[in-house]
Amino acid sequence: QVQLVESGGGLVQPGGSLRLSCAASGPFLSLGVMAWHRWTPGKQREPVASITRGGTTVYADSVKGRFTISRDNAKNTVYLQMNSLDPEDTAVYYCMVNYGRDFWGQGTQVTVSS
């Protein structure tokens, strides 16, 4: 089993920045792909960004150039630096980690509003 604890969400004004963190714990050796998804009521869950253990990244078109995903393999932690935030980025952000199967965090709310 893999337990995920997310942090860093909150309320921010348009144009502002937030950094999300997701720390994984459990009896695992090494984690596979780590990713962030987001969900807004009335919409499907949307993949935001992913990163392999070796550092290869993939971004949704809607966040390219604004968001940066990174990971610290020694700390089993994945980060999402979000800049130039827009009200359209308002959502619950979920961390996902693959270790044989996908494990999900509990979600952290990000609200972009003036």
C-alpha positions in Angstrom: 0.0 0.0 0.0 1.0 3.6 -0.7 -0.3 6.5 1.4 -0.3 9.9 -0.1 -0.5 13.2 1.8 -1.1 16.4 -0.2 -0.6 19.9 0.9 -0.3 23.5 -0.4 -3.7 24.2 -1.7 -5.6 27.4 -0.9 -7.1 30.6 -2.2 -5.0 32.8 -4.5 -5.7 35.8 -6.6 -5.6 35.6 -10.4 -2.0 35.8 -11.6 -0.7 34.4 -8.3 1.3 31.2 -7.5 0.9 28.1 -5.4 3.1 25.1 -4.8 1.5 21.7 -4.2 3.3 18.9 -2.5 2.5 15.2 -2.2 4.5 12.9 0.0 4.2 9.2 -0.4 4.8 6.7 2.4 4.6 2.9 2.7 6.6 -0.3 2.3 7.7 0.3 -1.3 11.1 0.2 -2.9 10.8 2.8 -5.7 7.8 4.6 -7.2 6.9 4.8 -10.8 5.1 7.7 -12.5 3.9 10.4 -10.3 1.2 12.8 -11.5 -1.3 15.5 -10.7 -4.9 15.5 -11.8 -7.7 18.0 -11.1 -11.4 17.8 -10.9 -14.1 20.5 -11.1 -17.7 19.7 -10.4 -19.6 19.0 -13.6 -16.4 18.0 -15.5 -14.3 14.9 -15.9 -11.1 14.5 -13.9 -8.3 16.1 -16.0 -4.7 15.0 -16.0 -2.5 18.1 -15.4 1.1 16.8 -15.4 3.1 13.7 -14.9 6.7 12.8 -14.3 8.6 9.6 -14.6 11.2 8.4 -12.1 13.8 9.5 -14.6 12.3 13.0 -14.8 10.5 12.9 -18.1 7.5 15.2 -17.9 4.2 15.6 -19.7 1.8 18.5 -19.4 -1.8 19.3 -20.3 -1.9 22.0 -23.0 -3.9 24.2 -20.7 -1.0 24.4 -18.2 2.1 24.4 -20.4 4.4 27.2 -19.6 2.7 28.0 -16.3 2.9 24.8 -14.2 6.0 22.8 -13.4 6.0 19.3 -12.0 9.1 17.9 -10.2 9.9 15.1 -7.8 12.4 14.2 -5.1 12.9 10.5 -5.3 14.9 10.4 -2.0 11.9 12.0 -0.3 9.2 10.2 -2.3 7.6 13.5 -3.0 6.1 15.1 -6.0 5.6 18.9 -6.4 3.5 21.1 -8.7 4.6 24.7 -9.0 1.7 26.7 -10.4 2.3 30.2 -11.7 0.1 32.7 -13.5 -3.0 31.1 -12.0 -6.3 31.7 -13.7 -9.9 31.2 -12.3 -10.1 28.3 -14.8 -7.5 26.5 -12.7 -9.9 26.4 -9.7 -10.3 22.7 -8.9 -9.6 19.9 -6.5 -6.1 18.7 -7.3 -5.2 15.1 -6.7 -1.8 13.4 -6.5 -1.4 10.0 -8.2 1.4 7.6 -7.9 1.9 4.3 -9.7 3.3 1.4 -7.8 1.9 -1.7 -9.5 -1.4 0.1 -9.7 -2.5 3.7 -9.3 -2.8 5.2 -5.8 -4.6 8.5 -5.2 -4.3 11.2 -2.6 -7.3 12.8 -0.8 -7.2 16.0 -2.9 -6.4 19.6 -2.1 -8.6 22.5 -3.1 -7.2 25.3 -5.2 -9.3 28.4 -5.6 -8.3 31.2 -7.9 -10.4 34.2 -7.3 -10.2 38.0 -6.6 
